[in-house]
């Protein structure tokens, strides 16, 4: 009886550990560089549709967008109506900072 209880406790602990590890966020560092967004420049300045590369970079740089919005040199581009359209077309919501 004790052996069955021990096996049950071990099994529950292993399942709990697997669930916790599978839901742990990945800690990939993002290098915040506005130059990474260069593939979006024509879409932002002209209103043309964003390329797949632009959308990929926008999604990658999403953690950096608040910093870009706070930078007076970048704010006008990141906060423009065209930039909002590009973000929407790429499925990226602009953060409220």
C-alpha positions as CSV (number, residue, x, y, z in Angstrom):
1,X,0.0,0.0,0.0
2,X,2.8,2.4,0.9
3,X,4.6,1.6,-2.4
4,X,1.4,2.4,-4.4
5,X,1.1,5.8,-2.6
6,X,4.7,6.6,-3.2
7,X,4.4,5.8,-7.0
8,X,1.2,7.9,-7.2
9,X,2.9,10.9,-5.5
10,X,5.9,10.6,-7.8
11,X,3.7,10.4,-10.9
12,X,1.7,13.5,-9.8
13,X,5.0,15.4,-9.1
14,X,6.3,14.5,-12.6
15,X,3.1,15.6,-14.3
16,X,3.1,18.8,-12.4
17,X,6.8,19.5,-13.3
18,X,6.1,18.8,-16.9
19,X,3.2,21.2,-17.0
20,X,5.2,23.9,-15.3
21,X,8.1,23.5,-17.6
22,X,6.0,23.4,-20.7
23,X,4.3,26.7,-19.8
24,X,7.4,28.5,-18.7
25,X,8.0,31.6,-20.9
26,X,11.0,31.5,-23.1
27,X,13.6,34.1,-22.2
28,X,14.8,35.1,-25.6
29,X,16.5,38.5,-25.5
30,X,15.4,41.1,-28.0
31,X,17.9,43.6,-29.2
32,X,16.0,46.9,-29.5
33,X,17.3,48.6,-32.6
34,X,15.1,50.8,-34.8
35,X,17.3,49.8,-37.7
36,X,15.7,46.4,-37.4
37,X,12.5,48.0,-38.6
38,X,13.9,49.3,-41.8
39,X,11.9,46.8,-43.8
40,X,8.8,48.6,-42.6
41,X,9.9,52.1,-43.6
42,X,8.2,52.2,-47.0
43,X,5.0,50.9,-45.6
44,X,5.0,53.4,-42.8
45,X,6.0,56.4,-45.0
46,X,3.9,55.6,-48.0
47,X,1.0,53.6,-46.7
48,X,1.8,50.6,-48.9
49,X,1.1,47.1,-47.6
50,X,3.8,45.7,-45.2
51,X,6.0,42.9,-46.4
52,X,6.2,39.6,-44.6
53,X,9.7,40.6,-43.5
54,X,8.3,43.8,-42.0
55,X,5.6,41.9,-40.1
56,X,8.2,39.5,-38.8
57,X,10.5,42.3,-37.6
58,X,7.5,44.2,-36.1
59,X,6.5,41.1,-34.1
60,X,10.1,40.6,-33.0
61,X,10.5,44.2,-31.9
62,X,7.2,44.4,-30.1
63,X,8.8,44.5,-26.7
64,X,10.8,47.6,-27.8
65,X,7.8,49.6,-29.1
66,X,7.3,51.5,-25.8
67,X,10.9,52.7,-25.9
68,X,10.5,53.8,-29.5
69,X,7.3,55.7,-28.6
70,X,9.1,57.5,-25.8
71,X,12.0,58.5,-28.1
72,X,11.1,62.0,-29.6
73,X,13.0,61.1,-32.8
74,X,11.1,57.9,-33.4
75,X,7.7,58.7,-31.9
76,X,6.4,60.5,-35.1
77,X,7.0,57.3,-37.1
78,X,5.8,54.7,-34.6
79,X,2.7,56.7,-33.6
80,X,1.7,57.7,-37.2
81,X,-1.6,56.5,-38.7
82,X,0.4,54.5,-41.3
83,X,2.4,52.8,-38.6
84,X,-0.8,51.9,-36.8
85,X,-2.2,50.5,-40.1
86,X,1.0,48.5,-40.6
87,X,0.8,47.1,-37.1
88,X,-2.9,46.2,-37.6
89,X,-2.2,44.4,-40.9
90,X,0.7,42.5,-39.2
91,X,-1.5,41.5,-36.3
92,X,0.5,43.4,-33.8
93,X,-1.2,45.6,-31.2
94,X,0.6,48.8,-30.3
95,X,1.2,49.0,-26.5
96,X,-0.2,51.6,-24.3
97,X,2.8,53.0,-22.5
